[in-house]
Structures are given as structure tokens and as C-alpha cells.
Amino acid sequence: MKVAAYVRVSTADQAQGFSLEAQEEQIRNWCNENGHEIVRVYRDSSSGKLLEREALLQMLDDAEKGLFEAVVVTEADRISRDLDLKGWIKVTLTRVGVQLVELNKKDIQTPEDLLFNRLIEAFAEYETLRRQARIERGKIKAVKKGIPITRMPRGYRKKKDRIWIVEEEAEKIRQIFRDYLELKSIRAVARKHNMPRTTVKKVLRNPVYAGYFRYNGELIKGSFEPIIDLETFLTINPELRKKIQQ
């Protein structure tokens, strides 16, 4: 049987000697004795909040893909000490045909077993949290790759992680910047291009045209090609120079 090993420690666990290595060794020994194949080991080091459990979230994603038939833990507390969360994870795995194997499970009816039916009702709440976590992870990955998570402005097109310049539109953007440097007036540029002043101001203030984008109050250097050179943009927006240089 193909299985996944899940190991986790918190700061308190580490102080008591419950290391990731010790858990993994126990799981590997059990798999070797029973002829099971470990396809992947998922490791978390956190207190237990769902959004902080990167390996757990990845394991649940992989379970839905059918990469393994069982998840093996040394004990149920490795999954979570929170009864609702633990129950939701069990239900989630069961839904996709993956069993949860607890190596040190006691042969008595535990409070978790008694509460299992109630925990099913918590499924919807944690399913929502999981979707939110997946969305947040996607945003963070995109930002780290220099890809804005919002729509690109006029002059660009975006499809998933690919961003390219639409040259005909980009040339109009460049002309707006050139005209402003010459005329020194948003009103005059707006009149020349028959555009609202607010639109011209948004174009001139948009760091995307210089290859940067805003995320969580910061300016992030993008991986896409700029339409305007950075110095031209900063000449018009000198107050952003320090933020870009940080």
C-alpha cells in the first residue's frame, strides 16, 4: 500500500524530545514491517493553526489527487490537538478514500470517537478555511515570483503567470508620460488625449508601468517587462523613490 507519513512538532514537543526524526523513524519501521511504501513525508513545525500548517495543507491536496491510500501518524495529536480540526481532517481524508493510521492508538473508545458525528458538522467551516489558505498560498507564491495578484492595467495582458505588453496600448501610455514631462500639467495632458484628469493621474501614478506593483503596502519588483523606465517614473513620482530603493 502506498502511504504518506505525516510528522509534526511544536515548541513544547521539541522540549520533551518528540522530534520529527523520531516520529519518522517509527513510521518507517512500521511501513517496512508491513510492506508499505512511503511515497512522501510531510513535516510541520508549528503550534497547530490550520493556516500555518503548510505541510498538512499540501498533504490534503495530494490526498485528493490520489497519490496515496493512507496517511500514517504516530498518534492522532500529530494531526491536531484540536478536536474539531482533527475530526474535519479525518472526514476530509475519508471522503477521498484515504485512511488515517494512528500507530499508537489506544484500544479504547476515545473522546474523539464519541464526538466524531458532531465533528462532521464542523466540516463546512474548515473547508472554507482550507480554501482561504489555498488562495492565500497562491497569492504569496505569485508575489514571490514577481507577479501581481490583481488585474494588469491598460498596456498589459495577463494569463495566469504570463504577462506581456500590448504594444499599441503601451505606446499611448509612453506618450502620456512624455507629454506630462513636457507640459507639466495633468489638465493639459488630459485635454490633449481627451481623457479625464483622474485617468491621467492614475496612469502617471501606477508603478506597474515602471515594473513594480503594490502588495500589502509595499512596492514589489515585478518579473514582467516595464513600459516606462524607472527613472522617468520616479521623476514624476519622487515621493516613491525611497520605497522602491528599500
Salt bridges, closest charged atoms under 4 A:
ASP13 OD2 - ARG78 NH1 3.00
ASP13 OD1 - ARG81 NH2 2.89
GLU24 OE2 - ARG28 NE 3.09
GLU24 OE1 - ARG43 NH2 3.03
ASP44 OD2 - ARG53 NE 3.54
GLU54 OE2 - ARG137 NH1 3.64
ASP61 OD1 - ARG130 NH2 2.89
ASP61 OD1 - ARG134 NH2 2.96
ASP61 OD2 - ARG137 NH2 3.05
ASP62 OD2 - ARG40 NH1 3.30
ASP62 OD1 - LYS65 NZ 3.90
GLU64 OE2 - ARG95 NH2 4.00
GLU64 OE2 - ARG130 NH1 3.05
GLU75 OE2 - ARG78 NH2 3.65
ASP77 OD1 - LYS86 NZ 3.38
ASP84 OD1 - ARG118 NH2 3.59
GLU102 OE2 - LYS90 NZ 3.61
GLU112 OE2 - LYS86 NZ 2.89
GLU127 OE1 - ARG95 NH2 3.95
GLU136 OE2 - LYS139 NZ 3.73
ASP161 OD2 - LYS145 NZ 2.59
GLU167 OE2 - ARG174 NH1 2.57
GLU169 OE2 - ARG157 NH2 2.83
GLU171 OE1 - ARG174 NH1 3.17
GLU171 OE2 - ARG178 NH2 2.53
ASP179 OD1 - LYS192 NZ 3.01
ASP179 OD2 - HIS193 NE2 2.67
GLU231 OE2 - ARG241 NH2 2.97
GLU239 OE2 - ARG205 NH1 1.83
